[in-house]
Amino acid sequence: DVLRIVNLRETLQQGAPISVVNVTQGYEIRASYTLSQRQVRILLAGGLLNSIKANRGEDAT
């Protein structure tokens, strides 16, 4: 099956449930999650290393 996650970045930033669309079978699932703000920042940065690099850049200014 082909799954599409709709507006993931915006959804994580808002703390709202994620919409996962099964394109193959034509239905949508609303998925909840329990992530800390730190975990959300890591995901939005594209991974832990990117998050660390971004934080170092903020600290330097």
One Martini backbone bead per residue (centre of mass of N, CA, C, O) as a GRO file, in nm:
protein
   61
    1ASP     BB    1   0.100   0.034   0.016
    2VAL     BB    2   0.015   0.378  -0.006
    3LEU     BB    3   0.146   0.637   0.200
    4ARG     BB    4   0.022   0.958   0.331
    5ILE     BB    5   0.144   1.246   0.484
    6VAL     BB    6  -0.026   1.522   0.609
    7ASN     BB    7   0.118   1.798   0.711
    8LEU     BB    8   0.351   1.733   0.920
    9ARG     BB    9   0.487   1.990   1.016
   10GLU     BB   10   0.232   2.143   1.111
   11THR     BB   11   0.122   1.923   1.299
   12LEU     BB   12   0.362   1.915   1.497
   13GLN     BB   13   0.358   2.218   1.575
   14GLN     BB   14   0.048   2.189   1.690
   15GLY     BB   15  -0.015   1.891   1.818
   16ALA     BB   16  -0.161   1.721   1.617
   17PRO     BB   17  -0.300   1.493   1.450
   18ILE     BB   18  -0.223   1.255   1.214
   19SER     BB   19  -0.254   1.220   0.862
   20VAL     BB   20  -0.322   0.903   0.705
   21VAL     BB   21  -0.306   0.802   0.368
   22ASN     BB   22  -0.455   0.547   0.180
   23VAL     BB   23  -0.422   0.541  -0.151
   24THR     BB   24  -0.492   0.251  -0.241
   25GLN     BB   25  -0.776   0.225  -0.050
   26GLY     BB   26  -0.913   0.509   0.041
   27TYR     BB   27  -0.804   0.605   0.340
   28GLU     BB   28  -0.815   0.751   0.675
   29ILE     BB   29  -0.584   0.825   0.942
   30ARG     BB   30  -0.577   0.909   1.286
   31ALA     BB   31  -0.276   0.999   1.458
   32SER     BB   32  -0.128   0.964   1.752
   33TYR     BB   33   0.114   1.119   1.986
   34THR     BB   34   0.426   1.100   2.201
   35LEU     BB   35   0.603   1.397   2.211
   36SER     BB   36   0.842   1.589   2.268
   37GLN     BB   37   0.972   1.889   2.197
   38ARG     BB   38   1.248   1.773   2.126
   39GLN     BB   39   1.152   1.556   1.924
   40VAL     BB   40   1.021   1.753   1.730
   41ARG     BB   41   1.274   1.918   1.664
   42ILE     BB   42   1.431   1.681   1.545
   43LEU     BB   43   1.237   1.614   1.316
   44LEU     BB   44   1.229   1.906   1.186
   45ALA     BB   45   1.552   1.900   1.134
   46GLY     BB   46   1.622   1.584   1.032
   47GLY     BB   47   1.763   1.526   1.306
   48LEU     BB   48   2.000   1.523   1.547
   49LEU     BB   49   2.238   1.662   1.404
   50ASN     BB   50   2.078   1.903   1.296
   51SER     BB   51   1.984   2.001   1.574
   52ILE     BB   52   2.263   2.056   1.691
   53LYS     BB   53   2.355   2.258   1.479
   54ALA     BB   54   2.126   2.462   1.527
   55ASN     BB   55   2.188   2.514   1.830
   56ARG     BB   56   2.475   2.618   1.793
   57GLY     BB   57   2.393   2.862   1.619
   58GLU     BB   58   2.219   2.999   1.841
   59ASP     BB   59   2.445   3.022   2.064
   60ALA     BB   60   2.645   3.208   1.890
   61THR     BB   61   2.433   3.472   1.889
   0.00000   0.00000   0.00000
